[in-house]
Amino acid sequence: MALLLDPVVVRVPATSANLGPGFDALGLALTLYDEVEARVSTGGVNVEVTGEGAGELPGDESHLVVRAMRRAFDRLGEHPAGLALRCRNRIPQARGLGSSSAAIVAGIVLARALVQDGAERMDDAAALTLADEIEGHPDNVAPCLLGGFTIAWGERGRAAAVRLEPAEDVRPVVFVPEVRGLTEEARAALPKTVPHAEAAFNAGRCALLVHALTSDPGLLFAATEDRLHQGYRAAGMPLTASLLAQLRGEGVAAVVSGAGPSVLAFGTGGWTPRPVPGWRVLPLDVDVTGARVSGYLG
């Protein structure tokens, strides 16, 4: 039998995508994690959720982790009769911190780990492509799978990514609001075309951001300027736009995290975040491991 009967646990990090000018391409893994335990059962699907999303997320086949597992099992040529999952969620839902990407990556990595030769049948490149197919874009799934700072793109029908090591003094701080956001609504706010000058501006800032994050964090303020998506989305996220303007007005390298409404700031130059009413402030580090498999959920 190719399927393992012992439970497998995967830990997947939160992520922040876009990082200002790097729309749909750049992503950063953060030290905030969901943990999911899965085992093969004799029939049916049962999902227990604690933490973020408890009482809201489905407990059956429609759960996103299960759907990703089924897609991965199909690719691996295995079809378990049933699955039992326990999810310990810490990544806020619908806040622009990659909760859906974390669920997708968790499902794919769990399915691969539950098959005896799963890593040989599906390497990280294949896992990334499948995650991109499910999510629709690779900017969040790449850092979730690989860790660190990633540049992701599509090539000949497959997703690809490179992982870069952030500079040691890159210190992410996430501001998480009470309100939620929807990626679909944020994307709907974007125009079909943008002026050539704005596209050129972002291309330069995106290139600078790669250098700033990996070699010279002192350039992060200039490197995180964006003219491609944040301004167009501002009207739909007034609280986010207000906090972003406030932080950048103080000289802080701050961006909308993913599609929002969370805000990601980089603590450089001795800056210390202060409490903001209505927002959770989470000083974090860059996760350098990505999705990790272990054998027990404590």
N, C-alpha and C positions, 0 to 999 in steps of 0.2 A: 504494500500500500504506500503510495507516494505522499499521503497526507500525514502530518505529525499529529499525535493525539494530545500531547502536552500543550498547555497554554503558552502563548507568546505575548510579550508586552513590547510596545513601541512608544517611544517618547518623541514628540514632534514639536518644533519651536514655532512661536509666533513669528510673523514676518511683516516687514514694511516695504511696500513696493513703490516704484516711481522715484521716490527720494527727491522730488522736485522736478528737474528737467528730464529724468530718465524714464519717460512714460512707456509703460508696457515692456521695459527692458531691464531696469535695474531693481535689485531687491536686497534686503538685509535681513538675516536671521537674528532673532532676539531671544534673550534668556528668560522666556516665559513659555510654559509648556503645557500641552495636553498629553495625557498618558492613556493609552488604550490597551486593554488585555483582550485577546481573542482566543477562542478554542473551537475546534470542530466538534459538533454535537450530532446526535442521531437524527435530528429532524427539527424543522422550524428555526426561527430566528428570535433571539431575545437580546435587547440592548438595555443596559442600565447606565444612567447618566447621573453623575454628581458634579457639583460646581456650576460653571457657566452653562446655561441652556437646560439645566435640570427642570423637568416639568414642562418643557417646551418642545424639545427635540423628540422625534418619533422613536419608538422602541422596537421597530420592526424592519422589514426589508427596505423601507423607504429612507432609513437613516443613511446619510451620505457616506459614512465609513463603510457600511455594508454594501452600498451600491458600488463603491470603488473596489471593494474586495471581490465582488462578483465579476466586475470587468477584468480584474487582474487574474482571477482564477480561470476565466475563459481564455485569456492569452496563454496561460500556463497549461491549459488542457486538463484542468482538474475541476470537479464539481461536487463539493461537500454537501451532504444532505442538509445540514443545519449549522448554525453558528451561534455562539454565545459571546457577548461582548460586555465589558465593563469600561466605561469612559470616565476618566477623572479630568475634567476640563477646567483650565485656568485662562485660556485665551478668550477675551470678550467676544461675544457674537455680534456680527454686523457692525463692527467699529473700524474697519479698515486695517485690521491686524492679521489677516490671513486665516481666519478660523475655518473657512471652507477649504482652503488649500491644505491646511493641517489635517483636516478630516480625509481629504482625498489621498494625500501622501501616506497617512497612517494606514488607510485601507489597503493601498497597493503594497506597502512594505510588510504589513501583517500577512497578506495572502502569500507573498513571496517567501516569508519566513516559515509559513505553515506547510510548505511543500519542500520535501527533502532536498531536492536539487534546484530549488527556486531561484537562487542567486545565479546559477549557471544558465537557466532558461531565460531569466530576465535580469540583465545588468542594470546599472543606474541610468544609462542612456535610454534603454527601453522603458524603464520606469518613469523617467522624466517625460518621454513622449506620450505615454498613456495618461499621466497626470495632466499634461497640457491638453490632451483631447477632452478630458472630462471637465476641466476648469475653463478652457477656452482661451487662455493666454498663460505664458510660462513664468511671468515675472515674480509671482509669489511661490509657486510650487518649486522653483529651482532652489532658492535659499532654504526652503523648508526641508528639502531632500538632502542638499549638499552642505548646508551651513555656510557661515561667513557672508561675504559680499559677492553677489553673482551678477553676471551679465547674461541675459537669456535672449534667444532669437529662434525663429523658425527657419528650417533649411530643407527643401525638397520633401515637404510633408512630415518632417520630424522636428521635434523641439531639440534645441542644443543649448548648452550653458557652459560658461567658464566660472570657476570659483577663484576669487582673489582674497588675499589676507588683508583685513583692515588694519590700519595703523593702531598701535597699542593704546593711544590716548583718545581714540574715538569712543565717546560715552553717550549712547542713546538715552533720551528721556522721552517717555510717551505720556501724552495728556489724553485721557480717555473720558469722553463726555457721557452723561446719563442717557442722552438720546442716541438712537441707532440710525444707521444709514443703509441705503441699498445701492449696490454696485450698478445695477441696471439703470436706476434713476440718474446716478452720477454720469454714466456713459451717455445717457440720452441728452444730457445738457451740452455735450461737445458738438461743435460745428463739423460739417462734413469736410470743409477746407479751412486752411489758415493762411494768412499772408506769408509770403516767402521769407520776409525779414524775421518774422517770429520763429519760423522753423529753423532758420540759420542761427538765430540767437540761442535756441535750445540745443542745437547740435554742439555749439561751442561750449555751453555750460555743462552739458552731459559729459563731454570729453574731460573738462576740467574737474568734474565731480569724481571721476575715476581716479585721477591723480590725487585729489584732496583726501579722499577716503583711505587711500592706500599709502600715501607718502607725506602729505602736508595738510593736516586738518585745519591749519590756520587759514586755508583758502575756502573753507566750507561755506562761509556766508555768501560769498560771490558765486560759488559753484552750485548752490541750491536755488538760485533764481530760476523761475519758470514762467513761460508765456504760452504754454501749449494747452494746459488743462485746468490749473487751479483757479485762474480768474474766471473761466467760463462756469465753473461749478460753485462759485462763491455765493451766488444768490440763493441756491438751494441749501446752503450750510452756513447761515449767518453767524452762528456762534463760533464755528470753526474759523471762518474768515476773520472774525474779530480777534480771536486769540492769536491767529497767525500774524496778523498785522501788528498786534501789540508786541509779540516776541521779536519779530524782525525789526520793529522800530527801536527795540532795545539792543540791536546788534546781534541777536541770537540766530544761528542758522537753523531755521524751523521750516517745515514743509507739511503739507497734508499727507497723512499716512495712507497709502493706497488710494482708494476712492473716498476716504474719510468715513466718519467725521473726526476720527482721532487726529492728533497733531504729533509729529515726531520732531524733536529738537536734539541738537548735538551740543553736549556740554563741553565747550572748549574755552580756553582763556580764563579758567577759574570761575565760570558762571555756575551758579547754584540755583536749581529750580525752587520756586516758592509755591505754596498752596494757591489754587485757583478755585473759587467757589463754583460748584457744579461739575468739577473735573477731578478724576483720579489722576494723581501724578505718580508715574512709575519709573524711577531711575533703574535702568537695565544695563546689561552688557551685550556685546555681540556674541551670539552663539556660534561656536566654531565647529560643531560636530554634525549638525543637521539631524536627520531622523536616526534614532538609535534603538536597537533591539536588545531586549533583555528577557529574562525568563519568569519574572514574578512581579505583580503589582501589589505592593505592600498596603 
